[in-house]
Amino acid sequence: MSDAELVLRSTRVITPEGTRAASVAVAGGRITAVRAYDAPVPEGARLEDLGDDVLLPGLVDTHVHVNDPGRTEWEGFWTATRAAAAGGITTLVDMPLNSLPPTTTVDHLRTKQAVAADKAHIDVGFWGGALPDNVKDLRPLHEAGVFGFKAFLSPSGVDEFPHLDQDGLARSLAEISSFGGLLIVHAEDPHHLQAAPQQGGPRYADFLASRPRDAEDTAIAQLIAQAKRLDARVHVLHLSSSDALPLIAEAKAEGVRVTVETCPHYLTLTAEEVPDGASEFKCCPPIRESANQDLLWQALADGTIDCVVTDHSPSTADLKTDDFATAWGGISGLQLSLSAVWTAARARGHSLEDVVRWMSTRTSELVGLDARKGAIAPGHDADFAVLAPDETFTVDPAALQHRNRVTAYAGRTLSGVVRSTWLRGERIVANGEFTAPKGRLLTRTP
């Protein structure tokens, strides 16, 4: 029996050993071999010759707010996973809040899984939520297959997902640590936020002043201290403040089990360019100054920051008012994340191999999917993105698959056109044409 039903051939295949010309054999939805470029095509196998387009592992985005059920008018599994597929993302992990109900009990998880089951164009996993009153639910959620637990250290923006104070953090983290789980944390200190000047209106400078760096820095220091005390595994979400980087680097050097992500908008957009009233740029923590951005890129290069994820957090257009104080905070980025990061990365001398490491390999490792996702290697799922890295396009909101086409990237010229996306050896989108949903629901591997 042949070990290949399909062979994808490219002069540029990104493998764990580097980029090379290769032929990738696929059977049963898995990669069976990575062979020489001119290796004979096994009898009966179909050849897809990609020419000089780059074949890379499908991206794994571990920070996505799908908002389904309950706030489906904001997004939804159908639209979110189509947008992800159009951008080369083949796996996402859904955040537990902004849906109704939030994913804070096993019953709520089952509700969300039932909604997602027949709508997912790509593979979908789920985070659970850690709230002040659900410590008893954490172990059952872990056993039901969530990949970890999301907590806020300051108000989340939705009443049904309250934040943890320091005592609540200690209780939840102790419980999660007892079964070897992972806590992922929105780290902003509420006391620093309350003490910051809170002035409404359209000026971005006023909004930026209301979310100071020291709110992040203090919360991260507190989280690291708790993780060190309990030998617990923690992950800092959407790092914005470069001032926290020395503390994080020191903790890692001491063996504290802390990992860190940042997002495309922090790496590609700067406070100096945000127009007043343009709340499509609003997110929490905020987009900061260009000098801060330079240090985030340096931390990615040296490994202090582990990975890059979208924190896709959409809303309806009416919630994006011109008052930064009251507008919904969140940036939609699923479809554009690969191109946005690649555009900025190449300008700074980074390679596509670096982008794959940040957006696929390390995100797969974060959620324990690295035996199946995040690499073009035998035994892995045949999940691919095919990218024309030198082609450019100008972002037209009307061309996006997101339910609400509000984007901070409108009008930008980006490098890297996703030609097609493949899930377990099946092409799920090419040139804007989608297949029926092919995604599966993923659970944590015990």
Secondary structure, DSSP 8 states (H G I E B T S, - for coil): --S-SEEEEEEEEEETTEEEEEEEEEETTEEEEEEETT----TT-EEEE-TTSEEEE-EEEEEE---TTT-TTT--HHHHHHHHHHTTEEEEEE-SSSSSS-S-SHHHHHHHHHHHTTT-SSEEEE-EE--TT-HHHHHHHHHHT---EEEESS--SSTTS----HHHHHHHHHHHHHTT-EEEEE---HHHHHHS----SS-HHHHHHHS-HHHHHHHHHHHHHHHHHHT-EEEE-S---GGGHHHHHHHHHTT--EEEEE-HHHHH--GGG--TT-GGG--SS----HHHHHHHHHHHHHTSS-EE---B----GGG--S-TTTS---B--TTTHHHHHHHHHHHTT--HHHHHIIIIIHHHHHTT-TTTSSS-STTSB--EEEEEEEEEEE--GGG--SSS---TTTT-EEEEEEEEEEETTEEEEETTEE-S----B-----
